[in-house]
Amino acid sequence: MSDSHPITTIRRVTLVTDAWKPQVNGVVTTLSQLVKHLQGLEIDVDVIEPNDYQHIPLPTYAEIPLVLRSKGLEKRILQFEPHAIHIATEGGLGWKARRIALKHKLPFTTAYHTKYPEYIHERFPIPKSWIYAILRQFHHPAKNTFVPAPSILKELKQQGFANTVLMSRGVDTEHLNPQAAIDLGFKKPIYLYVGRIAPEKNIRQFLDLTLPGQKVVVGKGPDLSKLQQRYPEVVFAGPKYGQELAHYYASADVFVFPSLTDTFGVVNLEAIACGTPVAAFPVTGPKDIIKNGINGILHKDLRFAIEQALTLKKHPEKIAHSIPEYTWQGATQQFLNHLAWIEPTHYHSQQK
């Protein structure tokens, strides 16, 4: 198995993920777009995901499936004879696929999408260092571990992760653009949050602010009913998709991203593409995307960031054109450039 590969010869990719439709989050958006663009390059992608196997809802987080048994997984991977294997998540399926790849000496890549040490620490009294140690173990055998932004790359290197490479993100400007703006019928200004409604998203810090106008929350998650009861003045619109979601993004006056633990935040790109400025904390994710004073405001005082971002909305086209470097085509190329090539002859030698 050679360390390099001609990209044009990659015709089959096995993609293993614990996050897939109908889940709605940045990981699913990223992987769905990646699959779509790989297929557009006539690459056959076998997406191995939880709905293919016996699974139960993850305790404390029912939207996330936990795969218990994956009968036939080993045979499925070997019979497909992929030119590359990518293990996108560190869940039940990810660990099972990793074990199979190591058993058959198949090189593979992984990805770091989620700050599990911070997320888990938010819910349970488990030291972050313990979770980082488990994640280092998971990613260590990978030829490359894809990360979404330079600040995360730096963080993981400080945590002792090796072979980390960038795979950025993109945005579908065909549907997400300033022309999607309509009158939503809410009092102005409109402060919008889109994403999972969960403790680690720090949404309460936004909802606790007293602001003139209307706060709107789009999405679902384990904290939804609790926050609906606590904040009756907030519009909880539920999950939105496609053109309807574009209407919300483009019609808002400010997109508020209160998370302190995201690795990227694809929703920030989507809001900016719709001409809506982002107000966020200066943390990993937003600080890799936001161009201060152009497409948003980063500040440790979220109210100040929101108030300043409001002044930017009068130039939606300028905001929308501020992120030309983020395309799914570019992200797909980065992915292909750093895959671990598997010589087709390797499968036949293993069978002898």
Secondary structure by P-SEA (a helix, b strand, c coil): cccccccccccbbbbbbccccccccaaaaaaaaaaaaaaaaccccccccccccccccccccccbbbbccccaaaaaaaaacccbbbbccccaaaaaaaaaaaaacccbbbbbccaaaaaaaacccccaaaaaaaaaaaaccccbbbbccaaaaaaaaaaccccccccccccccccccccccccccccccbbbbbcccccccaaaaaaaccccbbbbbcccccaaaaaaaaccccccccccccaaaaaaaaaccbbbbccccccccaaaaaaaaacbbbbbcccccccccccccccbbbcccaaaaaaaaaaacccaaaaaaccccccaaaaaaaaaacccccccaaaaaaac
